[in-house]
């Protein structure tokens, strides 16, 4: 961080620290709080109704607003990478720049994101980056429900459901402002404002803007980037031979990121309405080697998402009805695209669009003091323009198809209109004091891929005040998204000035993909070891069928767009696998009077499995995952100070590629990282100062890219960022 930047941040602190009447933020008095109290925190995501965390028929983890503040979380990715059951990989796939692995299962598209219960994932499950484009800064708590959840949430609730619960007006400061600046051009600003409108209505507004120039990795990993010699000379010794692009090439390393979000929530008695908008921009060059990809700022993906929703809650006798309308729209900026060996280092352009209109009715009622019911029905209409091939020019209209890069071949625009109808039901029966049985199911019919049915069963028993046992069974399905079914890429070349074309490779659409299926059995144990210590353990076993895989077992020649192609492949439902593992964790909380507390957590997570595909039907270890992870976290509040160091130990990382002549997967080295946040509350009236350091030990480490060793144009592991320091200020006024 430059001195100019430091002065800018500190100057801002002095300007906003005016002696106006306000609310001075202090740490809450946790003198009487125990771990048992935290187990009883109310959650809604597991059953769509409020209940204590320990009673929920699911494995649920909650990250509170206090933890978000103490640990300096800026983005949802920051939150997830500290969870022991998650692994977050950055830059391993340009389509999924923030890739998530949950319980050994890899796929960001297999996690559903909610905002106050409203889906804010892409409406058609197109790839979206997970950066500072979700309002973590305004969250009251973030609920993470692990495991299959299609019995309640339908398609794509495959690995986890993450629900960001925003704070209500009156739950915190009326006005909250934050600004920070960090090394390598990182800036983050966020603001939220809540107000009462009369006696019954409230309005909450929140926004965030994030920009990050990103470190010049060619300085920190010189052997990988070779001094960017190709970019400096303008000639690339690619896997397909020498390439000298016509479009200008910048000699410097540039992979900037940007994100922003806006959220407005209005509540008036039984009526609620919200608008959410976000934007993200990431580089599409990683994980290419510097001779096969251009690390310039003009190679990027930019996505926008807009969601509007309104709900009305009303009592009907002994029942409660919630009616919800949701409209969602996603667009991949037509200026988005690549510059790599597959585009001959020229710039191509991509486009995608998806929208959804959804109506849902949910009714909950108590039949008897020991039996509660929840039922609901939903209808959704979708419109999608699946991602195009790489085009010569940005697409300006879906009614005017573009041409494939370097050719005059038309890339026909695919438009899809389809619908989904679903109905779900759930019953919870208190069999005996401390024993709750849950039974639920959901049926869906989609006009693209047909019918699905997903049941769930759960038993939660609290035989004593110190023990909670959960036995769970659930199923889920991952819908074949338009992106997955219609994604097509490759290139053509011509030796006669465009009279004829040939191609070495094309991946072509398969509109007949079926949903992937998952079945999971899980056992969870929560054991109190006193008022300050709690042991938690869980074990799971999952079976997957109809997994979508690439049909790349051997080259198949054919024709695409009427021209010969040496190797054509497509996606198909050829895979099946089993995953198993678990987590053992120990939590400690010691609270004192006067806003002092020590909270700590240690967890070890194990995951493994075997997978098969149809041609060979030979079992191999599950790839693209980490069998062993360990996390240590400590949050200390001490009067005006708080400090939150976190240590992550990641074991050897298993890749997709296998060893020659063996089914054993190739691996990457594991790594250890330390992140920490230091906060001084009330430096001035209503003002906090904080410092965040990521990768404090300045380790050089790599994340998984599924194409390592398989694709000659990719690096073996994706280099990650060096140590980064950020300093900022928070202002809170009631």
Secondary structure, DSSP 8 states (H G I E B T S, - for coil): --HHHHHHHHHHHHHH----S---------TT--HHHHHT-EE-TTTSS-EEGGGSSSEEEEEEHHHHHHHT--SHHHHHHTSTTEEEEESS-TT-SEEEEETTEE-GGGEEEEETTEE-S-TT------SS-S-GGGEEEEEEEES--HHHH-TT-SSEEEEEEE--TTSS-SEEEEEEEETTTEEEEEEEEEEEETTTEEEEEEEEEEEE----HHHH-HHHHGGGHHHHHT-EEETTEEE--SS---SS----EEEEEEEEEEEETTEEEEEEEEEEEEES-TTB-TTTB--STTSEEEEEEEEEEEEEEEEETTEEEEEEEEEEEEEE-TT----BGGGTTS--B--EEEEEEEEEEEEEEEEETTEEEEEEEEEEEEEEE-----BSS----TTS--BBTTS--B-----EEEEEEEEEEEEEEEEETTEEEEEEEEEEEETTTEEEEEEEEEEEEEEETTEEEEEEEEEEEE---HHHHH--EE--B-SSTTSS-EES-EE---TT---EEEEEEEEEEEEE-SSSEEEEEEEEEEEEEEEEEE--SS---EEETTEEES-EE-EEEEEEEEEEEEEEEEEEEEEETTTEEEEEEEEEEEEEEEEEETTT---EE--SEESEEEEEEEEEEETTEEEEEEEEEE--EEEEEE-TTSS-EEEE--EEEEEEEEEEEEEETTEEEEEEEESTT----EE--TTTTTSTTB-SSEE----EEEEEEEEEE-
